[in-house]
Each structure stands twice: as structure tokens, then as C-alpha cells.
Amino acid sequence: MEMTAVSTKFVKGFGLSGAALALALIGCGALAQSPPKTDAAPKATTAKKSPACKTVKAQAGCESRDDCSWVGESKDANGKVKAKAYCRTKPKAAKK
């Protein structure tokens, strides 16, 4: 096989691109093993959310909150309880 100027340039070009690819892979591997960066400033703590209305079991606790309403138990004609009393979230006011 005869080595011409064109084939020599291709061989050198492939060699250089192969070397660049190998260095890039080594750099990515080293970067993946480094520990993650942490923020210098800690996040501001948010106020604790109150529990959902449906988790409140006492009438007094439900009525003391502005976003909850108490639904009383319902009974049939014989006095048997059809639905127990519970606390639920008040519907949001519709925007006009």
C-alpha cells in the first residue's frame, strides 16, 4: 500500500480525534465521581402546613380552622346513623 499525502492526513486526523475522544471520556468519568456540590446558603424553612381537614376527627378542632367545615352525621327515620360526622375543606371562592 502506498502512503500518499492525503492518506497520511486521514491517519493523523483519525489519531487526533481518537485521542480527543479518549481524553473527553476520561474527563467525564472523573467528573461523575466527584461529590455533588452543595449550596452555600441553606434553604429557607417553610412554615409547617397544618394537617388536611379530612384528618381532623374532633368537631372543635375542625371548627377552629378557617379552611374547614364540620358536616354532622345523618340518620334515617329509625334513628340509625347513615353517615358519620366528618370534617372537610371549604370550597374555594370563585374568581369573578
N, C-alpha and C positions, 0 to 999 in steps of 0.2 A: 504494500500500500504506500502510496506516495504522499508525503506531507507537503501541503501547499500552504500558502499564507492564509487562505480562507479557513481551511480545516484547523489550523493552529489557533486561530481566533475563536473558533467554536469550542475547542477543547479547553482553552483558557477561560472562556466565558462560562462554560458549564462548571468548571472547577471553582471559580469565584462565587457563582450563585449557590453552589452546594455548600461552600464554606460559610457564606452568609446565612443560609438556612440553618446550618448546624449551630451557629452562634445564637440565632434567634430562638431556637428550641431550648438551648441551654439556659438562656436568659429567662424564658417563660417558666421553665422548671424551677429556677431559683426564686423567681417572684412568687410562684404558687406556694412555696414552702415557708415564706416569711410570715410572721404573725400578723393578723389583721390590725389595722390602725384603729385606735380608739379616739373618740372625741375628747378634746381637752376640757371642754365645758360640759358638765353633766346636764342632762335634760331637766327642764323644769318639771317639778312634780305636779301632777294634776290633782284636783280635789277628788276625794273618793266619791264615786257615784253611789247614790242610795239604792237599795235593792229594788227590784222591779215590783210594781204594785201587786202582781199576781202571787208574789211570795209572802205578802203580809197576811197573817191569819187573824189578827185581832181588829175589831171594829175601831177601837180608839186609835190604834196606830195608823189605820187606813185614813180615817177622817182627819187626822192631824196633818196630813200631807196635802199640798195644793194640787198635785197632779194625779191624785187617786180619788175614786169614789167607791162607797160601800153599797153592795147590792144585797138586799135582805133575802132570806130564804122564802121559797114559795111552797104553799101547802095546797093539797086538793080538798074537796068537800069533806072528806073523812078525817082531816087533820094530819094526814100522812105527808111527810116532807118530800116534795118532788125535786127540789133543787136546793142545795145548801147555800148559805150566805157566802159571799166572796168579795174580794177587793179587786177592782180593775182600774185601768188607766183611763183618765178622762179623755174624750176626743179632743183633738187639736182644733182651735178656732180656724174656720175657713178664711182665707185671704180674699179681700174684695178688690 
